[in-house]
Amino acid sequence: MRKTFYDHYIFKGSPLEVGCQHGEELRNLIRQHLERIYKDAYDMSGLNKAEALDFAETFEPYIKKYSPDFLVELEGLASGANITKKEALLLQVRQEVTHKKRFYAGASECTSFAVTSAYTSDGRTYSGQNADLIGNFEPMMNIVTMAVTGKPQVMMVLPAGQISHSGMNSIGMSANCNFLYCNGWGKGYPRYLLSRLALEQMSFEAASLKLMLAERSSQRNILLCDSNGHIRDFELTHDAAAVVDGDEYFVHTNHFIIPDMKKYTASTEWEENDSRCRYNRLSSLIKSKKGKINNAVLKQFMSDHENGDNSICVHPCMHNKYHTYITMINNLTDCVMEASRSNPCENEFATYEFKF
């Protein structure tokens, strides 16, 4: 087992100060991330650099409307990293830009779970996921805690320069995210920012309300959970939304499971089967260990290869170039995250804690 871990950065202060610290500390990696986006935007949607930047700018009014502090943070990010405001915006809308002219998923994109005290041996509530991407994103990734004054601290796995993805906050609430195979990408609030928007709230219900905002740029599944055992899953598209509450445990992969949302699917036969295999396997594992689950058992679940090319722990294969770049296990009771860098079957976990 390899002992190579993601670094943990903690940025504190006002939104502007948090952004400046982020930009200054990760300046070189931010530039690498930008170059990756420029390449993907051209390869996938034929957008040149100027076109990608102009498109990214069109999302600014939606960020201003729903989370103006994020724009202030992005101003700080641009200043600290010595990049333009448009480039700071582009870092937040990577998939909106790369999918502008054609929809593309390509295979596995994450397996999420939540289990409450009814299923655990230690009485704790856990959530987490395997997050899967194509290509070598690990060198650009870090665990980042945004400690904005007056808000819960938010700890997330982030490619440099991005200010939101999946993670948890310091009051014991988590948001784990999955790609949904569907058409319908457009103008609206950027999909990556939704999870941070939720985790900056002070309660589960307040977070839930934020996720139902009216204008979304594209699809996103967000599994919300808190230390009190509340579980709520949000299947979101550009212009549709549905919510289901979990009962003691919940699993989500990359297909729609809420009946009213299934009409929006755009997955291939292989993608649908792959998602269902991971969903069914993790659900079966959790049910088979009711009352016996802890963080060690969850690590075994997320390292599972029972379904071969359609396994929970994703490795590249003929149909699927994706791999698991992080496994995160959020202990919501104690407000601690454990995470592996790349596939959990080959890498040890590090522990990440909030600093108060």
C-alpha positions in Angstrom: 0.0 0.0 0.0 1.4 3.4 -1.0 1.7 6.2 1.5 1.3 9.2 -0.8 -1.3 11.6 0.6 -3.0 14.8 -0.5 -1.7 17.9 1.2 -4.1 19.9 3.5 -4.3 23.7 3.0 -6.3 25.9 5.4 -7.2 29.4 4.2 -8.7 31.7 6.8 -10.3 35.1 7.0 -12.7 37.2 4.9 -13.8 35.8 1.5 -11.2 38.1 -0.2 -8.4 36.9 2.2 -9.4 33.2 1.7 -9.2 33.7 -2.1 -5.9 35.5 -1.9 -4.3 32.8 0.2 -5.6 30.1 -2.1 -4.2 31.9 -5.2 -0.8 32.6 -3.7 -0.3 29.2 -2.2 -1.3 27.2 -5.3 -0.3 29.6 -8.0 1.7 27.1 -10.1 -0.9 24.3 -9.8 -3.7 26.8 -10.7 -1.9 27.5 -14.0 -1.6 23.8 -14.7 -5.4 23.4 -14.1 -6.2 26.3 -16.4 -4.1 24.7 -19.2 -6.0 21.4 -18.7 -9.3 23.2 -19.1 -8.2 25.0 -22.2 -7.2 21.7 -23.7 -10.4 19.9 -22.8 -12.5 22.9 -24.0 -10.9 22.7 -27.4 -10.8 18.9 -27.7 -14.4 18.4 -26.6 -16.2 21.5 -27.8 -13.9 23.2 -30.2 -13.6 26.3 -28.1 -10.4 28.3 -28.3 -9.0 30.1 -25.3 -10.8 33.4 -25.8 -14.1 31.6 -26.5 -13.7 29.5 -23.3 -13.0 32.6 -21.2 -15.9 34.6 -22.7 -18.3 31.8 -22.0 -17.1 31.4 -18.4 -17.8 35.1 -17.9 -21.5 34.5 -18.6 -21.9 32.6 -15.3 -20.9 35.6 -13.2 -24.4 37.1 -12.8 -25.7 33.8 -11.4 -22.9 33.6 -8.9 -23.5 37.2 -7.9 -27.2 36.5 -7.4 -27.0 33.5 -5.2 -23.5 33.7 -3.5 -21.9 37.2 -3.9 -19.2 36.2 -1.4 -18.0 33.6 -3.8 -17.3 36.4 -6.4 -15.3 38.3 -3.8 -13.3 35.1 -3.0 -12.7 34.7 -6.8 -11.4 38.3 -6.9 -8.9 37.3 -4.2 -8.0 34.1 -6.0 -7.3 36.0 -9.2 -5.1 38.5 -7.4 -3.2 35.9 -5.4 -2.6 33.6 -8.5 -1.9 36.6 -10.8 -4.6 35.5 -13.2 -7.5 37.4 -14.7 -11.1 37.5 -13.3 -12.3 35.5 -16.3 -9.7 32.8 -15.6 -10.8 32.6 -12.0 -14.4 32.0 -13.2 -13.3 29.5 -15.8 -11.8 27.3 -13.0 -15.3 27.0 -11.5 -17.1 26.0 -14.7 -14.7 23.4 -16.2 -17.5 21.0 -17.2 -20.0 23.6 -18.4 -17.3 24.9 -20.8 -16.1 21.5 -22.0 -19.7 20.3 -22.6 -20.8 23.6 -24.3 -21.1 22.1 -27.8 -21.6 18.4 -27.1 -22.5 16.2 -24.2 -19.9 13.7 -23.1 -19.5 11.7 -20.0 -17.6 8.6 -21.0 -18.1 6.2 -18.1 -17.8 6.1 -14.3 -18.1 9.4 -12.3 -18.4 8.6 -8.6 -20.1 6.4 -6.1 -21.6 8.1 -3.0 -23.0 6.7 0.3 -24.3 7.7 3.7 -24.9 5.4 6.7 -26.4 6.4 10.0 -26.1 4.9 13.5 -28.6 2.2 12.7 -26.0 0.7 10.4 -22.8 1.4 12.3 -21.1 -0.5 15.0 -19.8 2.6 16.8 -23.0 4.7 16.7 -21.5 7.2 14.3 -22.8 8.6 11.0 -20.6 8.4 8.0 -20.8 9.6 4.4 -18.4 9.7 1.5 -17.6 8.6 -2.0 -15.2 7.3 -4.5 -14.7 10.2 -6.9 -13.6 9.3 -10.4 -12.1 11.3 -13.2 -10.3 10.7 -16.5 -6.6 11.7 -16.7 -4.0 12.4 -14.1 -5.7 15.0 -11.9 -3.9 13.9 -8.7 -1.0 16.4 -9.0 -3.5 19.3 -9.1 -5.6 18.0 -6.2 -5.4 18.9 -2.5 -7.6 18.8 0.6 -8.6 22.4 1.2 -10.4 23.9 4.2 -12.0 27.3 3.6 -12.4 28.9 7.0 -14.4 32.0 6.1 -15.2 34.3 9.0 -18.7 33.9 10.3 -19.4 30.6 8.4 -18.9 26.9 9.1 -15.5 25.8 7.9 -15.7 23.7 4.7 -13.2 20.9 3.9 -13.2 19.7 0.4 -11.0 17.9 -2.2 -10.3 20.4 -4.9 -8.2 20.8 -8.0 -6.2 24.0 -7.5 -8.2 27.1 -8.1 -11.6 25.5 -7.8 -13.5 26.6 -4.7 -16.1 23.9 -4.4 -16.5 20.2 -5.0 -17.3 17.4 -2.5 -16.7 17.4 1.2 -17.9 18.2 4.7 -18.2 21.1 7.1 -17.2 21.8 10.7 -20.7 21.4 12.1 -21.0 17.8 10.9 -22.7 18.1 7.5 -21.5 16.7 4.2 -22.3 17.0 0.5 -21.1 14.2 -1.8 -21.6 14.6 -5.5 -22.2 12.5 -8.7 -22.4 13.2 -12.4 -25.8 12.4 -13.9 -25.9 11.3 -17.6 -28.5 13.7 -19.1 -28.8 16.4 -21.7 -29.5 20.0 -20.9 -26.6 22.2 -20.2 -27.0 26.0 -20.3 -26.8 29.2 -18.3 -27.3 29.2 -14.6 -25.5 28.7 -11.3 -22.4 26.6 -11.8 -22.8 22.9 -10.8 -19.6 22.7 -8.8 -20.5 25.6 -6.5 -23.7 24.0 -5.3 -22.1 21.8 -2.7 -20.1 24.7 -1.1 -23.2 26.8 -1.1 -25.0 24.1 0.9 -22.2 23.5 3.3 -21.8 27.2 4.3 -25.3 27.0 5.8 -25.9 26.5 9.5 -28.5 23.8 9.3 -29.6 20.8 7.2 -32.9 22.5 6.2 -31.1 25.7 5.2 -28.7 23.7 3.1 -31.5 21.9 1.5 -33.2 25.1 0.5 -30.1 26.4 -1.1 -29.8 23.4 -3.3 -33.2 24.0 -4.8 -32.4 27.4 -6.3 -34.2 28.0 -9.5 -31.4 28.6 -12.0 -28.8 25.8 -12.4 -26.3 25.5 -15.2 -26.5 21.7 -15.6 -26.9 18.4 -13.9 -25.6 17.3 -10.5 -26.6 14.7 -7.9 -25.9 15.9 -4.3 -26.2 13.6 -1.4 -26.6 15.7 1.8 -26.1 14.1 5.2 -25.6 15.4 8.8 -24.4 14.1 12.1 -28.0 13.8 13.3 -28.7 11.2 10.7 -30.6 13.3 8.2 -30.1 12.1 4.7 -31.5 13.8 1.6 -30.6 13.2 -2.1 -31.0 15.9 -4.8 -31.2 14.9 -8.4 -30.8 18.1 -10.3 -30.7 19.0 -14.0 -30.6 22.3 -15.8 -34.4 22.8 -15.5 -35.7 20.0 -13.3 -35.2 18.8 -9.7 -36.4 16.0 -7.4 -35.6 15.2 -3.8 -35.8 11.9 -1.8 -35.0 11.4 1.9 -32.9 8.4 2.9 -33.9 6.0 5.6 -30.8 5.1 7.7 -28.6 4.6 4.6 -28.4 5.8 1.0 -26.3 5.1 -2.1 -26.1 7.0 -5.4 -24.0 6.5 -8.5 -24.6 8.0 -12.0 -28.1 7.1 -13.0 -31.4 8.6 -12.0 -33.2 6.7 -9.2 -36.2 9.0 -8.6 -39.0 7.9 -10.9 -39.9 11.4 -12.1 -36.3 12.1 -13.2 -35.7 8.9 -15.2 -37.0 10.5 -18.4 -34.0 12.8 -18.5 -31.4 10.1 -18.8 -28.9 10.2 -21.7 -26.6 7.4 -20.7 -25.4 4.7 -23.0 -26.2 1.1 -22.3 -22.7 0.5 -20.9 -22.9 3.6 -18.7 -26.3 2.7 -17.4 -25.2 -0.9 -16.6 -22.0 0.3 -15.0 -23.8 2.8 -12.7 -26.4 0.2 -11.7 -23.7 -2.4 -11.0 -21.9 -0.1 -8.6 -25.2 1.0 -7.0 -26.5 -2.5 -6.5 -23.1 -3.8 -5.2 -22.6 -1.0 -2.6 -26.2 -1.2 -1.5 -25.9 -5.0 -1.0 -22.6 -4.6 1.0 -24.2 -2.0 3.3 -27.3 -4.1 3.9 -25.3 -7.2 4.6 -23.3 -5.5 7.3 -26.0 -3.6 9.1 -24.9 -2.8 12.7 -21.3 -3.8 11.9 -20.1 -0.9 9.8 -17.2 1.4 10.8 -14.6 3.4 8.9 -12.5 0.3 8.3 -15.4 -1.6 6.8 -16.3 1.4 4.6 -12.7 1.4 3.3 -13.2 -2.3 2.3 -16.5 -1.5 0.6 -14.9 1.4 -1.5 -12.0 -0.9 -2.5 -14.4 -3.6 -3.9 -13.7 -5.2 -7.3 -16.5 -7.8 -7.3 -18.0 -6.5 -10.6 -14.7 -6.4 -12.6 -14.8 -3.5 -15.0 -18.0 -2.2 -13.3 -16.5 -2.2 -9.8 -16.9 0.4 -7.0 -13.1 1.0 -7.0 -12.6 2.2 -10.6 -9.6 1.3 -12.7 -9.2 2.1 -16.5 -10.6 -0.6 -18.8 -11.6 -0.9 -22.5 -14.9 0.9 -22.0 -13.8 3.3 -19.3 -10.8 5.5 -19.1 -11.7 6.8 -15.6 -10.1 5.9 -12.3 -10.8 6.7 -8.7 -8.7 9.7 -7.7 -9.9 9.9 -4.1 -11.9 8.0 -1.6 -13.3 10.2 1.1 -14.9 8.9 4.3 -16.6 11.6 6.4 -17.0 10.9 10.1 -19.8 13.4 10.6 -20.1 12.6 14.3 -16.5 13.6 15.1 -16.1 16.0 12.1 -13.1 14.1 10.7 -12.3 13.2 7.1 -10.2 10.2 6.0 -9.1 10.1 2.4 -6.9 8.1 0.0 -4.9 9.6 -2.9 -6.1 7.5 -5.9 -7.5 4.0 -5.7 -8.2 2.9 -2.1 -7.2 -0.7 -2.9 -3.6 0.5 -3.4 -3.2 3.5 -1.1 -3.4 4.1 2.6 -5.7 6.8 4.1 -4.7 10.0 5.7 -6.8 11.8 8.4 -7.8 15.4 7.9 -9.2 17.5 10.8 -10.6 21.0 11.2 -8.4 23.5 13.0 -10.3 25.8 15.4 
